[in-house]
Amino acid sequence: MHRAKTTKTHVGPPSDEANDAAPQEALPQPRTVVMIVANIKQFRFAFYERLEKELRSAGIRLHVVYSTPAPSEQSKGDSRDLPEPLGIKTPRSYWLKERILFQYLPISLLLRADLVIMVQSNGYLSNWALHLARLMGWRRLAYWGHGYNHQGDASSAAEKIKRRLACHVDWWFTYTHQTGKYLQQLGFPGSKTTVIENAIDTSLFGNEVTNAPPALQTALKSRLQIPENACVAMFCGSLYADKQLAFLLDVARQIHLEQPNFHLIIIGDGPQRHWLLNSIADQNWIHYAGAQFGQDKAVYFSISDFFLNPGLVGLAILDSFAAGLPFITSQYPGHSPEIAYLEHQVNGLMLPFDRQVYAQSVSELTRNPALLSRLRAGALMSARRYTVENMVSNVANGIRQFLQRGSVNSGANG
């Protein structure tokens, strides 16, 4: 007796034949971006956290590879750790008086990254390995930085190498429009350059200054013995040679001789701290506060009238703007890119790099309340533009643009 033929129905997971016949679309994997930095500065912490959140919403994972700061950086007391998995802390070694940095990088993470962003530095040994990998066809590198050493010698071998390598990446994240123009002059396409408008969390700090409790202000003035009618200048920054601290103290002494109610507050730490303390030991109108953060720092700014920074200008200019303090600097030749944020007679003053002229100009400002008020308003206006929120948006947009184009496009000379 013949059994009737029946049709078999497959129950359970699809067979291999079924997979071959009807392939199913795989879920898209998140793109991965890796940033490599030496260490995490206090002022960068909010930026990394907000950038990670912004990219995560677009299906992009961000990892920041970093290490323990060099001894000279540790002395500034302004470094911290990122939470995992955003932050990946790796061992490191410094050589040749901290000029050379070797980091033990997570190779497996770099191999699967869709974009690796590295700091533009000849002294980072990992950069050379990544450049070599790109030469061999791994095109997914971006530079992050100033474009050139603003305190260096343009004719030096180091700067010539930096100029040579500047065009051998696939994307650039540079600090200001001025440094973006510099890269275009070297031949790197503007279409592959993101101007990040380098910033710090000015909105939070500005609120802390504005809302500083009057009781804390009164207590601070009482402790420092600053009279209510005093004119108070602020300096806040790392204490090292390029900040021209000797120039600052000479200028302050000249102003104080003319105006005995003039006081100077100095916030910060660094290699020249002991020299500074010895230099002001007998001058009770100069107040050294050490490193300060958050509301403690904000209270000092809230009792100040303007910001004196005759030497190197960096991100401290944004602290000044956020607090509504006119930023008074000089034509010192070694400024960082953030000097581009200074608008003379709008949010501060750009004065000659001359002690006598600088001191006289500041003294005149203290006697001109209308100009001081106008500069304060200009500083607050600038603070609304140069924010960490704006910087996060700029960087995230640049990363998205690169990933949308794909890593097959090369740099200018790639």
DARA-V690278 format. One record per helix or strand of 3 or more residues. SS is the DSSP state (alpha for helix, beta for strand). FROM is the first residue (numbers start at 1). LEN is the number of residues. Records with the same first field share a line. If there is no record, write none. Layout:
BEGIN
SS = FROM-LEN  FROM-LEN
END
This chain:
BEGIN
alpha = 16-6  42-15  71-4  107-6  125-11  157-9  177-10  190-3  202-9  214-11  241-3  245-14  273-7  294-9  316-7  337-5  355-12  369-17  388-18
beta = 31-6  60-7  87-3  92-4  100-4  115-5  141-5  171-4  193-3  231-6  262-6  286-5  306-3  326-5  348-4
END
